[in-house]
Amino acid sequence: MDETLEVRRGDLTLPVRSAGPDDGEPVIFLHGFPQTSAAWSPYLARFSALGFRALAPDQRGYAMTARPTCVRQYAIDDLVADVLGIADVLGVERFHLVGHDWGGVIGWALAAACPDRLWSLTSVSTPHPRALASSLWRSSQLARSWYVAFFQVPHLPERLLTAANGALLRRALRDSGLPDTNANAYLDTLLEPGAMRAAINYYRALSPRRTLAVGRITVPTLYVWSTNDLALGPVAARATGGEIDGPYRFEVLDGVGHWIPETCVDELSGLVLDHLRMHPRIPSPISAESESRDRGA
């Protein structure tokens, strides 16, 4: 069973699902749009049972207690700072990071800016931001990303997507392969006052200049992409490896849509666990020396 911790970030309080021993190898799972931390519930159970300390926050905008109204408060640097702030409050110096969709965007930015905080990175669905940008004019990616431009329109997107109890978005999620149970649970959150606008503000706060500034990745990285993803195409996916300087593994799930965490629990869990076992937490010299003395005693 997981518990929910409350982490203060200035005026915001971020709920964080937590499972596993406090001294376990830490793994932070980040959700995307329009998910919540519930997307990672099966993973928290599996990873904690194996001794990992599994953590999954409801990110700013999705949590009722962390829903600023200003667009600029959803800039990528603030989203990265939230993750680092959660880790700091919970006493986690370094951690494995697993992100899907927007969680992947945050993961790439954090790994580039603060590689010393990560043991490893796993991005699910989302290519490196520069690979995505470079694919816009030489593939179908621009057409796939039409909704990003739509979300820039003030007020209209949130009104349309919350009308009739979220009927339009609910249908779109189901048509894209998200199971009804997940779609209904996510919509329950997004229909809360201000939640849909907050989630869309992630897109409104996008800065092309900041996106292109996400640097090369040196931490061990796993990228999991699926062939039936309607939003993220193959050109950006294949180009992502060109942005990685550290150990890199690219896995493709054939015939799978965008919602990999919800629809491929066994496959994704296995891939991430393999990745974490290949790049485990390295004990500090002091800890290793202490353990050696304990064994000798």
URBELZI-V139577 format. One record per run of one state. SS is the DSSP state (helix for helix, strand for strand, loop for the rest). FROM is the first residue (numbers start at 0). LEN is the number of residues. If there is no record, write none. Layout:
# URBELZI-V139577
ss->SS from->FROM len->LEN
ss->SS from->FROM len->LEN
This chain:
# URBELZI-V139577
ss->loop from->0 len->2
ss->strand from->2 len->7
ss->loop from->9 len->2
ss->strand from->11 len->8
ss->loop from->19 len->6
ss->strand from->25 len->5
ss->loop from->30 len->6
ss->helix from->36 len->13
ss->loop from->49 len->3
ss->strand from->52 len->5
ss->loop from->57 len->13
ss->helix from->70 len->4
ss->loop from->74 len->1
ss->helix from->75 len->14
ss->loop from->89 len->5
ss->strand from->94 len->6
ss->loop from->100 len->1
ss->helix from->101 len->12
ss->loop from->113 len->1
ss->helix from->114 len->3
ss->strand from->117 len->7
ss->loop from->124 len->4
ss->helix from->128 len->7
ss->loop from->135 len->5
ss->helix from->140 len->4
ss->loop from->144 len->1
ss->helix from->145 len->5
ss->loop from->150 len->5
ss->helix from->155 len->20
ss->loop from->175 len->4
ss->helix from->179 len->11
ss->loop from->190 len->4
ss->helix from->194 len->10
ss->loop from->204 len->3
ss->helix from->207 len->5
ss->loop from->212 len->4
ss->strand from->216 len->1
ss->loop from->217 len->2
ss->strand from->219 len->7
ss->loop from->226 len->7
ss->helix from->233 len->10
ss->strand from->243 len->1
ss->loop from->244 len->3
ss->strand from->247 len->6
ss->loop from->253 len->6
ss->helix from->259 len->4
ss->loop from->263 len->1
ss->helix from->264 len->14
ss->loop from->278 len->6
ss->helix from->284 len->12
ss->loop from->296 len->1
